[in-house]
């Protein structure tokens, strides 16, 4: 964890977003190295906030390594009573796609036009935030800039309809029923709630896992770390294969011994290992 003697400067900025005021929390290191990361927390598109570990602890950890972090307080989809229990978040959302997507795009544009990270900006996120970061990166590429120098994904959800897990993953899930959260029905419902309707015909910016190689021309280099016992890694690994087919540079790994959301558990060794891998890749940027 960051040394309190070298804690980052933390400041909330309210910017003119595409759907009203948008809060972006900026973590500025004591000794910045010129690189930045726009980060989106997870929460099934309907939960989470800037104070959860997956946002705050992650941002502090990157800032401790000299990376400026802009953590995005994007608006949330509605939270059903069932999801309040399963995701552990109070009901506080009420919007749908494209609002959260637009806000992450806007946050990247705001950050990239600032002077906070002159060497360049990556974009990333965890779980549903990984979806938002991926969709934002794809749209920014299609609109020809500014584009992220790198995409950083932690156990992202990228498909509304996933393939069945292979035998090894199925065995892991069967051995740990508490980790078997992202069933096909749950994932489809999560996306229907995010979209405000059926998933058929959804834009690739909302469900990037349906993109074809031709859609991914020019997609930035990508690093992805998935949880081991997590059905969502089916969608992440499928997207990584599509990126490879498109000629994109992609590194994908599985963090051993983890269930979904390990960046929300900063005391676990997997948290530090993942941050180190992500930070090392960010620091390779020119």
TIROMAR-708844 format. One record per residue (C-alpha): residue number from 1; chain; x, y, z. Coordinates in steps of 0.25 Angstrom, whole numbers, plus 5000, padded with zeros to 4 digits. Last residue first. Example, Ala and Ser with C-alpha at 12.3 -4.5 7.8 and 13.67 -1.06 7.14 Angstrom:
<pts>
(pt 2,'A',(5055,4996,5029))
(pt 1,'A',(5049,4982,5031))
</pts>
This chain:
<pts>
(pt 286,'A',(5029,5024,4902))
(pt 285,'A',(5020,5015,4909))
(pt 284,'A',(5028,5004,4917))
(pt 283,'A',(5023,5010,4930))
(pt 282,'A',(5009,5006,4927))
(pt 281,'A',(5013,4991,4925))
(pt 280,'A',(5020,4991,4939))
(pt 279,'A',(5008,4998,4945))
(pt 278,'A',(4999,4987,4940))
(pt 277,'A',(5008,4976,4945))
(pt 276,'A',(5011,4983,4958))
(pt 275,'A',(4996,4986,4960))
(pt 274,'A',(4992,4971,4958))
(pt 273,'A',(5003,4966,4968))
(pt 272,'A',(4999,4976,4978))
(pt 271,'A',(4984,4972,4978))
(pt 270,'A',(4987,4957,4977))
(pt 269,'A',(4994,4957,4990))
(pt 268,'A',(4981,4960,4997))
(pt 267,'A',(4980,4972,5006))
(pt 266,'A',(4975,4981,4994))
(pt 265,'A',(4962,4973,4993))
(pt 264,'A',(4954,4981,4983))
(pt 263,'A',(4964,4978,4973))
(pt 262,'A',(4961,4963,4974))
(pt 261,'A',(4947,4965,4968))
(pt 260,'A',(4944,4951,4963))
(pt 259,'A',(4951,4940,4969))
(pt 258,'A',(4965,4938,4970))
(pt 257,'A',(4975,4926,4972))
(pt 256,'A',(4984,4929,4960))
(pt 255,'A',(4983,4943,4953))
(pt 254,'A',(4980,4939,4939))
(pt 253,'A',(4987,4946,4928))
(pt 252,'A',(4985,4953,4915))
(pt 251,'A',(4995,4962,4907))
(pt 250,'A',(4990,4968,4894))
(pt 249,'A',(4996,4975,4882))
(pt 248,'A',(4986,4977,4872))
(pt 247,'A',(4986,4970,4859))
(pt 246,'A',(4971,4968,4857))
(pt 245,'A',(4972,4953,4860))
(pt 244,'A',(4979,4957,4873))
(pt 243,'A',(4968,4966,4877))
(pt 242,'A',(4958,4955,4874))
(pt 241,'A',(4966,4945,4883))
(pt 240,'A',(4966,4956,4894))
(pt 239,'A',(4951,4958,4893))
(pt 238,'A',(4949,4943,4895))
(pt 237,'A',(4958,4943,4907))
(pt 236,'A',(4951,4954,4913))
(pt 235,'A',(4937,4948,4910))
(pt 234,'A',(4941,4934,4916))
(pt 233,'A',(4948,4942,4928))
(pt 232,'A',(4934,4946,4932))
(pt 231,'A',(4932,4932,4938))
(pt 230,'A',(4941,4934,4949))
(pt 229,'A',(4950,4925,4957))
(pt 228,'A',(4964,4929,4951))
(pt 227,'A',(4962,4944,4951))
(pt 226,'A',(4966,4951,4938))
(pt 225,'A',(4977,4961,4935))
(pt 224,'A',(4977,4968,4922))
(pt 223,'A',(4987,4977,4916))
(pt 222,'A',(4984,4984,4903))
(pt 221,'A',(4991,4991,4892))
(pt 220,'A',(4982,5001,4885))
(pt 219,'A',(4971,4997,4875))
(pt 218,'A',(4976,5002,4861))
(pt 217,'A',(4966,4993,4854))
(pt 216,'A',(4957,4987,4864))
(pt 215,'A',(4944,4987,4856))
(pt 214,'A',(4950,4979,4845))
(pt 213,'A',(4953,4968,4855))
(pt 212,'A',(4939,4967,4859))
(pt 211,'A',(4933,4974,4871))
(pt 210,'A',(4923,4965,4879))
(pt 209,'A',(4932,4966,4891))
(pt 208,'A',(4931,4981,4891))
(pt 207,'A',(4916,4981,4897))
(pt 206,'A',(4913,4996,4899))
(pt 205,'A',(4922,5001,4889))
(pt 204,'A',(4919,4990,4880))
(pt 203,'A',(4905,4995,4879))
(pt 202,'A',(4894,4986,4883))
(pt 201,'A',(4886,4978,4872))
(pt 200,'A',(4881,4968,4882))
(pt 199,'A',(4883,4972,4896))
(pt 198,'A',(4869,4975,4899))
(pt 197,'A',(4865,4987,4907))
(pt 196,'A',(4870,4998,4916))
(pt 195,'A',(4884,4996,4912))
(pt 194,'A',(4890,4994,4926))
(pt 193,'A',(4878,4987,4931))
(pt 192,'A',(4878,4978,4919))
(pt 191,'A',(4893,4976,4921))
(pt 190,'A',(4892,4971,4935))
(pt 189,'A',(4880,4962,4932))
(pt 188,'A',(4889,4956,4921))
(pt 187,'A',(4900,4954,4931))
(pt 186,'A',(4891,4948,4942))
(pt 185,'A',(4884,4938,4932))
(pt 184,'A',(4897,4933,4927))
(pt 183,'A',(4903,4931,4941))
(pt 182,'A',(4912,4941,4946))
(pt 181,'A',(4912,4938,4961))
(pt 180,'A',(4919,4924,4962))
(pt 179,'A',(4929,4929,4972))
(pt 178,'A',(4920,4924,4984))
(pt 177,'A',(4919,4911,4977))
(pt 176,'A',(4934,4908,4979))
(pt 175,'A',(4937,4894,4974))
(pt 174,'A',(4926,4895,4963))
(pt 173,'A',(4933,4908,4958))
(pt 172,'A',(4947,4902,4958))
(pt 171,'A',(4941,4890,4950))
(pt 170,'A',(4934,4899,4940))
(pt 169,'A',(4947,4906,4938))
(pt 168,'A',(4955,4893,4935))
(pt 167,'A',(4943,4888,4926))
(pt 166,'A',(4942,4900,4917))
(pt 165,'A',(4933,4911,4921))
(pt 164,'A',(4920,4913,4913))
(pt 163,'A',(4921,4924,4902))
(pt 162,'A',(4916,4937,4907))
(pt 161,'A',(4904,4945,4904))
(pt 160,'A',(4905,4960,4908))
(pt 159,'A',(4919,4960,4905))
(pt 158,'A',(4931,4969,4910))
(pt 157,'A',(4931,4967,4925))
(pt 156,'A',(4945,4971,4929))
(pt 155,'A',(4954,4963,4939))
(pt 154,'A',(4964,4975,4940))
(pt 153,'A',(4966,4983,4927))
(pt 152,'A',(4977,4993,4924))
(pt 151,'A',(4976,4999,4910))
(pt 150,'A',(4989,5006,4905))
(pt 149,'A',(4993,5019,4898))
(pt 148,'A',(4978,5024,4899))
(pt 147,'A',(4973,5031,4887))
(pt 146,'A',(4970,5046,4885))
(pt 145,'A',(4966,5043,4875))
(pt 144,'A',(4961,5038,4862))
(pt 143,'A',(4946,5036,4864))
(pt 142,'A',(4947,5021,4862))
(pt 141,'A',(4959,5020,4871))
(pt 140,'A',(4952,5028,4882))
(pt 139,'A',(4940,5019,4880))
(pt 138,'A',(4948,5007,4882))
(pt 137,'A',(4955,5013,4894))
(pt 136,'A',(4942,5017,4901))
(pt 135,'A',(4936,5003,4898))
(pt 134,'A',(4948,4996,4905))
(pt 133,'A',(4948,5006,4917))
(pt 132,'A',(4933,5004,4919))
(pt 131,'A',(4935,4989,4918))
(pt 130,'A',(4946,4989,4928))
(pt 129,'A',(4938,4998,4937))
(pt 128,'A',(4928,4986,4937))
(pt 127,'A',(4939,4977,4942))
(pt 126,'A',(4951,4986,4945))
(pt 125,'A',(4955,4998,4937))
(pt 124,'A',(4965,5004,4928))
(pt 123,'A',(4970,5016,4920))
(pt 122,'A',(4985,5020,4917))
(pt 121,'A',(4989,5034,4916))
(pt 120,'A',(5002,5040,4910))
(pt 119,'A',(5016,5046,4913))
(pt 118,'A',(5010,5060,4917))
(pt 117,'A',(5002,5054,4928))
(pt 116,'A',(4995,5065,4936))
(pt 115,'A',(4996,5076,4925))
(pt 114,'A',(4981,5074,4921))
(pt 113,'A',(4975,5071,4908))
(pt 112,'A',(4977,5056,4911))
(pt 111,'A',(4969,5057,4924))
(pt 110,'A',(4957,5064,4918))
(pt 109,'A',(4957,5054,4906))
(pt 108,'A',(4958,5042,4915))
(pt 107,'A',(4947,5047,4924))
(pt 106,'A',(4938,5050,4912))
(pt 105,'A',(4939,5036,4907))
(pt 104,'A',(4936,5031,4921))
(pt 103,'A',(4924,5040,4922))
(pt 102,'A',(4919,5035,4908))
(pt 101,'A',(4920,5021,4913))
(pt 100,'A',(4912,5024,4926))
(pt 99,'A',(4901,5031,4918))
(pt 98,'A',(4900,5022,4906))
(pt 97,'A',(4894,5013,4912))
(pt 96,'A',(4885,5014,4923))
(pt 95,'A',(4881,5023,4935))
(pt 94,'A',(4875,5021,4949))
(pt 93,'A',(4886,5019,4960))
(pt 92,'A',(4885,5020,4975))
(pt 91,'A',(4881,5006,4980))
(pt 90,'A',(4891,5002,4991))
(pt 89,'A',(4903,4993,4988))
(pt 88,'A',(4906,4979,4992))
(pt 87,'A',(4907,4973,4978))
(pt 86,'A',(4898,4961,4981))
(pt 85,'A',(4888,4968,4991))
(pt 84,'A',(4886,4981,4983))
(pt 83,'A',(4886,4972,4971))
(pt 82,'A',(4874,4965,4975))
(pt 81,'A',(4867,4978,4979))
(pt 80,'A',(4870,4983,4965))
(pt 79,'A',(4880,4994,4963))
(pt 78,'A',(4877,5004,4952))
(pt 77,'A',(4889,5008,4943))
(pt 76,'A',(4900,5017,4949))
(pt 75,'A',(4906,5030,4945))
(pt 74,'A',(4921,5031,4944))
(pt 73,'A',(4929,5035,4955))
(pt 72,'A',(4942,5034,4947))
(pt 71,'A',(4956,5032,4954))
(pt 70,'A',(4967,5041,4947))
(pt 69,'A',(4980,5034,4952))
(pt 68,'A',(4994,5041,4950))
(pt 67,'A',(5005,5030,4950))
(pt 66,'A',(5017,5031,4959))
(pt 65,'A',(5017,5017,4965))
(pt 64,'A',(5010,5022,4978))
(pt 63,'A',(4999,5028,4968))
(pt 62,'A',(4996,5014,4963))
(pt 61,'A',(4994,5009,4977))
(pt 60,'A',(4986,5021,4981))
(pt 59,'A',(4977,5019,4969))
(pt 58,'A',(4975,5004,4972))
(pt 57,'A',(4972,5007,4986))
(pt 56,'A',(4961,5018,4982))
(pt 55,'A',(4954,5011,4971))
(pt 54,'A',(4954,4996,4973))
(pt 53,'A',(4955,4999,4988))
(pt 52,'A',(4942,5006,4988))
(pt 51,'A',(4942,5021,4990))
(pt 50,'A',(4940,5026,4975))
(pt 49,'A',(4927,5018,4975))
(pt 48,'A',(4921,5004,4972))
(pt 47,'A',(4908,4999,4967))
(pt 46,'A',(4899,4998,4954))
(pt 45,'A',(4908,4996,4943))
(pt 44,'A',(4911,4982,4949))
(pt 43,'A',(4919,4989,4960))
(pt 42,'A',(4933,4992,4954))
(pt 41,'A',(4942,5004,4955))
(pt 40,'A',(4946,5013,4943))
(pt 39,'A',(4961,5018,4942))
(pt 38,'A',(4967,5029,4933))
(pt 37,'A',(4982,5026,4934))
(pt 36,'A',(4993,5036,4933))
(pt 35,'A',(5008,5036,4930))
(pt 34,'A',(5018,5048,4933))
(pt 33,'A',(5026,5041,4943))
(pt 32,'A',(5019,5048,4955))
(pt 31,'A',(5027,5050,4968))
(pt 30,'A',(5017,5053,4979))
(pt 29,'A',(5007,5046,4971))
(pt 28,'A',(4994,5053,4966))
(pt 27,'A',(4981,5045,4968))
(pt 26,'A',(4970,5052,4961))
(pt 25,'A',(4955,5049,4964))
(pt 24,'A',(4946,5052,4952))
(pt 23,'A',(4932,5057,4955))
(pt 22,'A',(4923,5059,4943))
(pt 21,'A',(4913,5071,4943))
(pt 20,'A',(4902,5069,4932))
(pt 19,'A',(4900,5058,4922))
(pt 18,'A',(4911,5061,4912))
(pt 17,'A',(4920,5065,4924))
(pt 16,'A',(4924,5079,4928))
(pt 15,'A',(4934,5076,4938))
(pt 14,'A',(4934,5075,4953))
(pt 13,'A',(4948,5072,4958))
(pt 12,'A',(4951,5065,4971))
(pt 11,'A',(4965,5066,4977))
(pt 10,'A',(4975,5056,4983))
(pt 9,'A',(4990,5059,4985))
(pt 8,'A',(4997,5046,4985))
(pt 7,'A',(5002,5040,4998))
(pt 6,'A',(5017,5040,5000))
(pt 5,'A',(5018,5040,5015))
(pt 4,'A',(5006,5031,5015))
(pt 3,'A',(5014,5020,5008))
(pt 2,'A',(5005,5014,4998))
(pt 1,'A',(5000,5000,5000))
</pts>
